[in-house]
Amino acid sequence: MADQGKKPPYLPSKAEHRLLEALLDPQNRMKGVLDVCRIAKVGKDTYYKSFEKADFCELYRGQSLSIIRRSIAPIVNAMVKEAKRGSAQHQKMSLEMIGEYSEQHVVTTETYAERIKRLRGQSSK
């Protein structure tokens, strides 16, 4: 019995599939719309119409996040390596990731009258 509450996965057209491949290729990351369309062999109208479809956007987002998830381990390993080499920024980030460090900011407020009173008290000393 099929899951009635779940919609079937979006199946992109052949042109949308080529567009997804071009968009998700790291070598094309900094390319503009026209270059991506040329690589995917689609017109810019296909590009813009595809991104008007919520299902296409959801598929693109999901595949993008999947690529990022697969890349996390090497990124964390490189960060830990730099932390071990003495990089304070990487040490701080590592500790933040495991919940052992967080910056605390003290925020105070005072009215204009309170500030004047405080400043007058300082000037008389």
C-alpha positions as CSV (number, residue, x, y, z in Angstrom):
1,M,0.0,0.0,0.0
2,A,1.4,3.4,-1.0
3,D,1.9,6.1,1.5
4,Q,-1.1,8.3,0.9
5,G,0.2,11.4,2.8
6,K,3.4,11.6,0.8
7,K,3.6,13.2,-2.7
8,P,5.7,11.4,-5.3
9,P,9.2,12.8,-5.9
10,Y,9.5,15.4,-8.5
11,L,10.7,14.1,-11.8
12,P,12.5,16.8,-13.8
13,S,12.3,17.0,-17.5
14,K,15.4,16.1,-19.6
15,A,16.2,19.8,-19.9
16,E,15.7,20.4,-16.1
17,H,17.9,17.4,-15.4
18,R,20.7,18.8,-17.6
19,L,20.2,22.2,-15.8
20,L,20.5,20.5,-12.4
21,E,23.7,18.8,-13.4
22,A,25.2,22.1,-14.6
23,L,24.1,24.0,-11.5
24,L,25.5,21.3,-9.1
25,D,28.9,21.0,-10.8
26,P,31.4,22.8,-8.6
27,Q,33.3,24.0,-11.7
28,N,30.2,26.1,-12.6
29,R,29.7,27.6,-9.2
30,M,30.7,31.2,-10.2
31,K,29.2,31.1,-13.7
32,G,26.3,33.3,-14.7
33,V,22.9,32.2,-15.9
34,L,23.8,32.4,-19.6
35,D,27.0,30.3,-19.1
36,V,25.1,27.7,-17.1
37,C,22.4,27.5,-19.7
38,R,25.0,27.1,-22.5
39,I,26.6,24.2,-20.6
40,A,23.2,22.6,-19.9
41,K,22.1,23.2,-23.5
42,V,18.9,24.9,-22.4
43,G,17.6,28.4,-23.0
44,K,17.4,31.0,-20.3
45,D,13.6,30.7,-20.4
46,T,13.9,27.1,-19.3
47,Y,16.2,28.2,-16.5
48,Y,13.8,30.9,-15.2
49,K,10.6,28.7,-15.7
50,S,12.3,25.8,-13.8
51,F,13.1,28.1,-10.8
52,E,9.4,29.2,-10.8
53,K,8.4,25.6,-10.0
54,A,8.5,25.0,-6.2
55,D,9.2,21.3,-6.8
56,F,12.2,22.0,-9.0
57,C,13.5,24.4,-6.3
58,E,13.0,21.8,-3.6
59,L,14.9,19.2,-5.7
60,Y,17.7,21.6,-6.4
61,R,17.9,22.6,-2.7
62,G,17.9,18.9,-1.6
63,Q,20.6,17.9,-4.0
64,S,22.7,21.0,-3.0
65,L,22.4,20.1,0.7
66,S,23.4,16.5,-0.1
67,I,26.6,17.7,-1.7
68,I,27.3,19.9,1.4
69,R,26.6,17.0,3.8
70,R,29.1,14.8,1.9
71,S,31.7,17.5,2.2
72,I,31.4,18.2,5.9
73,A,33.9,15.5,7.1
74,P,36.9,16.9,5.1
75,I,36.0,20.5,6.1
76,V,35.9,19.6,9.8
77,N,39.2,17.6,9.5
78,A,40.9,20.6,7.9
79,M,39.5,22.9,10.6
80,V,40.8,20.6,13.4
81,K,44.2,20.4,11.7
82,E,44.4,24.2,11.7
83,A,43.3,24.4,15.3
84,K,46.0,22.0,16.3
85,R,48.5,24.1,14.4
86,G,47.6,27.0,16.7
87,S,45.0,29.0,14.8
88,A,42.9,30.7,17.4
89,Q,40.1,31.3,15.0
90,H,39.9,27.6,14.2
91,Q,40.2,26.6,17.9
92,K,37.3,28.9,18.7
93,M,35.2,27.5,15.9
94,S,35.9,23.9,17.0
95,L,34.9,24.6,20.6
96,E,31.8,26.4,19.4
97,M,30.8,23.4,17.3
98,I,30.9,21.0,20.3
99,G,29.2,23.5,22.6
100,E,32.2,24.2,24.8
101,Y,32.4,27.9,23.9
102,S,30.1,30.7,23.2
103,E,30.6,34.4,23.2
104,Q,28.7,36.3,25.8
105,H,27.7,39.8,25.3
106,V,26.6,42.1,28.1
107,V,23.9,44.5,27.0
108,T,23.0,47.4,29.3
109,T,20.5,50.1,28.8
110,E,20.1,53.5,30.4
111,T,17.9,56.4,29.8
112,Y,19.4,59.8,28.8
113,A,18.8,61.1,32.3
114,E,20.6,58.2,33.8
115,R,23.5,58.7,31.5
116,I,23.8,62.4,32.3
117,K,23.6,61.6,36.0
118,R,26.3,59.0,35.6
119,L,28.6,61.2,33.6
120,R,28.2,64.1,36.0
121,G,29.1,61.8,38.9
122,Q,32.3,60.8,37.1
123,S,33.3,64.4,36.3
124,S,33.1,65.5,40.0
125,K,35.6,62.9,41.1
